[in-house]
Amino acid sequence: MQRVPPESTTNARRLRRDATVEERLLWAALRGLQPRFTRQLVVDRYIVDFACRSARLAIELDGGQHALRTEEDAARTAHLARHGWTVLRFWNDDVRDHLDGVLATILASVARVSTHPQPLPEREGG
């Protein structure tokens, strides 16, 4: 197993500590879900904002600066896809203004790649 370079770990910790408002909002919604999500995960040479390891799903939040970086973002998405990851991108505005829709999209993506043919039904009765 390839070891994560120490500078990548340091950068990921800094990004977790200095999270944007939108990252904090989404994390508050994702942190209690199953399957588990993590934030600022080092994947090869990139750090993804959020990830569900079991579903190999990477979630990226994009601010206004990404409107000028479409080629870089496309290359990053393609690189992650070559390594077996599905990448979802959301604008910060969407997280702020439409969090329920963002969560629905994320959960639908997780359900599509779920490895269990018949998930267990929810418990009845409480």
Secondary structure, 3 states (H helix, E strand, C coil): CCCCCHHHHHHHHHHHHCCCHHHHHHHHHHCCCCCCCEEEEEECCEEEEEEECCCCEEEEEECHHHHHCHHHHHHHHHHHHHCCCEEEEEEHHHHHHCHHHHHHHHHHHHHHCCCCCCCCCCCCCC
